[in-house]
Amino acid sequence: YGKARKLLKDKIIGVTVHNVEEAIEAEKLKADYIGVSPIFETKTKPDAGPAAGLRLIEEVKKAVKIPFVAIGGINLENINDVVKAGAKSAAVISAIVTKDDVEEECRKFIGVLRK
């Protein structure tokens, strides 16, 4: 991270974390945000490691003040649980880009989140 900050100076830099300790360390290093991953099993990134589950979202929310993005295996069936666990943002990849009508799938997510 330090090398990235020196190179990119005032650009926004995010750090992927897999546990609370890494989240705390990323915040200490002045990351602008963190990606908390993987929440659920994911096919998008086979080397992401084992799913951490919703509990990691809850723990990270309590441990750090910087913004974080939940990522990994998030879909229409579990997005509400991700939000209820404390995520204000989520990265959704395969649940959208693998669909024939990406725009319609995005609209479905918006509909679920607005309920």
N, C-alpha and C positions, 0 to 999 in steps of 0.2 A: 504494500500500500504506500509506503513512504516514497518509493521510486516513482510511482504513478503520480503522487501529489507534486513532487518536484517537477516532473515533466509537464503535467497538465495544469499546474498552478491553481487558478480559481475555477476550474471546470468542475462539474458535478461528478463525484466518484462514489460508486456503490460497491459494497463488499458482500459477497455471499457468505452466509454463516450456516452452521448446522447444529449449533447448540447455544445455550445462554452464555457460556464463557466466551465463545467467539464473538457473540453480539456485543458483550461488554467491552471486549478488546477493540472491536471495530469502532465503537463509540469513542473510546479513549484515543484512538488514532485519528480522530476527527473525520471519519467517513461521513459523507453527506446523507447516506441512507444505507440500509442493509436489505439484502434479499434473504429471507428465511426459507431454507430449502433442504430436502423436499418434505412437504407436508404430507402428501400421499404418494403412493407408488406412481412413477411416471415412466412413460415410454419415450418421451422426448429426449431425455438425457440419461442413458443407461448407466452411466457411472456416477449418478447423483448420490448413491448410497441408500441405506434403508430409510423408509418413511418415518418421519419424526412424530407425526400426528398433531392434532389440534392443541395438545398441551404445550408444545413448543411455542406456539403463537401466544398463548396466555403468559408463559414465563418470560418471553422476550418483551412483551408489552409492559410487564411489571419492572423489568430490569434496565431498560434503556429509554431514553427520551427522543432519540433520533427516529425519523420515519423508517418504516420497514414495509417490505412487500412480501406477502406470502406467495410461494411458488411451488409447483410440483403436484401434478395429478388433480388439479382443481377443475371441477366441472359443474354442470347445472345441478346435479344432485347434492353436491357438498358445499357450494359457494356460500349458502346461508350459514352453515356451521362455521366456516372460515371467518365470516364477519362477526358472528356471535362470540367467537373465541377472542376477538379483539383486533383483527386486521382491518385497517382502513383502506388497504389496497391489496390487490391480488393480480398476479400475472397468470393469464390463462392462454395456453398455447395449443396443445393438441386437441382440446375440446372445441376449439374454434377452427383452426386451420385445416383440420382433416375433413371438414364438412364441405359439401358441394356449394352451399350458399353461405358464405362466411358472414355476409351482412345480416342475414336472417338469424344466424346463430348468435351474433352479437346482440341483436334485438331481444332474443330470448333471455340472455344474461341480464340485460337492462331491465326487462320485465320482472324477472325474479328478484332483482335487487331493489326494485321500487316497491315491492309488496311489503 
